[in-house]
Amino acid sequence: MVTIDRLLTVERTTDQERERWLTQQDAVPTWRLRAEAVEVRLSRDRDDLDRFNPAER
């Protein structure tokens, strides 16, 4: 009986971990897109800074 309870606990924990992992994987593309957008914005800001203040760089 103890073995069955232990097995059920392990399966439940495994399912919870799998669900957590899947949720995180769903968020990865969103974070990647956000990071790419920030990189583009930073690049534009650097270009603007270079254009307006070429001696400071």
C-alpha atoms as one frame of an Amber mdcrd trajectory, in Angstrom:
protein
   0.000   0.000   0.000   2.813   2.396   0.860   4.447   1.653  -2.491   1.258
   2.541  -4.370   0.908   5.793  -2.417   4.525   6.619  -3.152   4.054   5.858
  -6.856   0.983   8.087  -7.019   2.859  10.895  -5.292   5.758  10.599  -7.732
   3.396  10.575 -10.722   1.530  13.615  -9.422   4.783  15.485  -8.862   6.028
  14.513 -12.304   2.811  15.762 -13.893   3.080  19.066 -12.044   6.686  19.513
 -13.145   5.785  18.664 -16.736   2.950  21.205 -16.677   5.287  23.850 -15.245
   7.886  23.096 -17.938   5.284  23.324 -20.713   4.038  26.660 -19.379   7.577
  28.017 -19.392   8.142  26.751 -22.927   5.023  28.607 -24.061   6.526  31.823
 -22.698   9.905  31.441 -24.444   8.804  32.740 -27.876   7.174  35.758 -26.234
  10.351  36.638 -24.339  12.445  36.080 -27.463  10.269  38.494 -29.448  10.462
  41.070 -26.666  14.245  40.775 -26.525  14.531  41.189 -30.300  12.338  44.302
 -30.179  14.502  45.807 -27.433  17.661  45.047 -29.408  16.236  46.857 -32.446
  15.258  49.824 -30.300  18.721  49.982 -28.705  20.376  49.806 -32.090  18.249
  52.691 -33.356  18.992  54.716 -30.228  22.736  54.131 -30.704  22.480  55.186
 -34.345  20.624  58.342 -33.323  23.231  59.103 -30.666  26.053  58.632 -33.157
  24.314  60.879 -35.661  23.719  63.707 -33.180  26.876  63.349 -31.077  29.600
  61.775 -33.251  32.453  63.115 -31.078  31.179  61.444 -27.893  31.638  57.921
 -29.177
